[in-house]
Amino acid sequence: MRKLYIVKNKRDFDQIINNSKFKKNKSFIIYFQSNKLIYDRFGISVGKKLGNAVFRNTYKRKIRSIIDKYKKSYVNSQDYIIILRRSALDKTFQELDEDFNKLMNNIREESNEEEKH
């Protein structure tokens, strides 16, 4: 994932989390908000309570891999903050992939409905 597509700034993270809608399932919480850019941006958060730095970075790499795999299918000029939940730790990479994809499809459907109204 290129740096252009990453939300890194703490102020941006806080603004998106506090002022936007969210969807969640057993593995992820995804906050989403439209932006004024022509591309999507993603921020990934894995809490310190889940494990040490090596562990957290491993899961961030897994999530980035999933995002890169499906990035072209959900381009709609939005910012996403993806938070990993504790129950995701018991799942395989394939299960994480499926959970993430279902959640992103729900978000895309909701965004399309809002555009119609």
ZIWORA-V541272 format. One line per field, one symbol per residue. ss: DSSP state (H for helix, E for strand, - for the rest). psi: psi as a letter, one per 30 degrees, with the letter a starting at -180 (. if undefined). Layout:
ss=???
psi=???
This chain:
ss=--HHHE---HHHHHHHHHH-EEEE---EEEEEEE------EEEEE--HHH--HHHHHHHHHHHHHHHHHHHHHH---EEEEEEE-HHHHH--HHHHHHHHHHHHHHHHHHHHHHHH-
psi=klfegkjekeeeeeeeefglllklafelkjkkkllglgllkkkkkjlfffaleeeeeeeeeeeeeeeeegeffhjghlkkjkkklefffflleeeeeeeeeeeeeeeeeeeeeeee.
